[in-house]
């Protein structure tokens, strides 16, 4: 029984790490997009 709960905990932990990475990637892309839009706006 404890092994099973540990496994579930491990899966939850991996999921949380994966979600955090996705969020970080999303934030980085968002910042880059804003920067690129500003550059484009300035060029026009």
N, C-alpha and C positions, 0 to 999 in steps of 0.2 A: 504493500500500500504506500509506504513513504516514497519508494522509488517512482511510482506512478505520479505522485504529486510533484516530485522533483522534476520529472520529465515535463509535466505541464508548465511548471514554473519556468523551465528552460525555454520552452516554446514561446511563452508570453514574453520572456526577456528578449528573445531573438526578434519577435514581432515588434517590440517597442524600439529596438535598435534600428530595424528596417524602416519603421515609420519615421523615426528621427532623421535618418539619412534622406528619406524622400522629402521630408519637410525642408531640410537644409538645401537640397538640390533645387527645390521649388523656390526658396528664398533667393538663392544665388541667381537663378534664371530671371526672376522678377527684377532684381536689381540691374542685371545686364540689359534687360529689355528697356527699362526706364532710361538707362544711360544712352542706349542706342537711339531711342526716340528723341531724347534731348539733342543729340548730335544731328539727327536728321532735321529736326525743327530749325536748328541754328543754320544748317546749310541752305535751307530754303529761305 
